[in-house]
Amino acid sequence: MINIQNLHKSFGDNEILKGIDLQIKKGETTIVIGPSGSGKTTLLRCMNLLEVPNGGTIKIGDSELTFSGNKKPTEKEILMLRKNTGMVFQGFHLFPHMTVVENIMEGLVTVLKQSKKVANDKALMLLDKVGLLDKSNSYPHEISGGQQQRVAIARSMAIAPLVLLFDEPTSALDPELAAEVLKVMKELSLEGMTMVVVTHNMSFAQEVGDNIIFMDNGLIIDKGTPDQLLSNTTNPRIKQFLNLVSD
């Protein structure tokens, strides 16, 4: 489903990604862990082309793009790759002037050019899926942070992406509200959605992850199953990180 080769990304003289190779199979949940500044969020943003890599290749589904200093993707190529990915951010990024159902409909109507009737029906179906059908006509400020994040997940699913990308989706939530969001994500994983999740929630990583990758200083230092990386790692850098996270 996802094949990334020799991915590089710099901001000026600051090299953030230093040659990332990553393969993810269809239906797998891959958890990305590592210290702040290791390149985790930049990797996700490159996968969705919110940041354009300086070098390397990204293939998601049938869409493949190769990047170099002189070769920039066209708007059409960017749109094709983005249609394969849905992104859920730390901050929920809902439109405050739109109702919950209108937030989900927006991409269907403006990007996919669906009729408002079709978009509304699909939005309501997705709200039901994340347990928020009764909030369809509420505005974002009228619902909790956990509910807003569940709306954001529904919105990201609206275009039927091949892959969902999550950038620390519960970091802005208290534990009770975070549990609501994690429950929805677990259900998506069980249904076979391909997901890449940046998180510091090690219990979620252990329970839901098929694979864990550990990033540090712009590189993937190690990868493996949750048991291999979270319970039985012999890598001192990963042990140090896990000890700090669990404190």
Phi, psi and omega in degrees: 000317180233131176223113180244130182230126172050048184280129179235143174212127177234150169244102187065233179270000184266106180276115184266314176249128192243033179110072184267129171243127184206130175236132181229129181276158177302134177085357180273148170254115180253125180259131179252119180236166179149168182291162175300140180084007182276348178108007185299308182294321178298321177300313179298315182294329174290324180295334179257002181060026166290333168237133180269121180298157176272340180195158178110186183228138173236127173234123175232117187063233180265000181266125181227133178228138175247136185243143172211171183302328184262349188246114179252141178290150176283164178300323179296318179295319178297316181297320180298317179291319181295329178296340179273351185232142169245140186239132177241124188260171174299306175275140197288335174058035174277152176283117187293335184271001179248148174291170179304311183293325179293324177301318181286325181290333191307309181294325180295321183279313187278325183265310183271354176060033177279156177292156180297327179295312179296316181296319180296316180298317180292320180298318179294322178297319180290323176297321177297321181298322181264011173076030184229026181301326182287352180256013189301325183260009176279158173263156184308322183289350181266357181236164184287168178298321178296321178292321177299320180291327176292325174296319180298322177295315178300318179297319181292334179277346189299325183274010180054057182289159174283332186223139171251131179249128182239122179254095181044061189293345182245007187292336181265007187245150173287165187304324182292316179289325177299323181299325178299316183289316181297326178299315178297318181295321177298319179296319178297320179297316180295330179280355176094016175289134175283123185226144171238121190234117169272122183204157170254007180274097186288330178293321176295316179301317181293320186280322191253332186292135168275324179222149174240135169241139179251121180252143175207131175055041173081009181228154169275112184280322181201160176208155181171191177285165176306319179296319181294318187266327186263333185251327190231021181294145173253001181284118184297327180293318179291320177301317180298315179298312182297324177296321180289320181295323184277351179292000000 
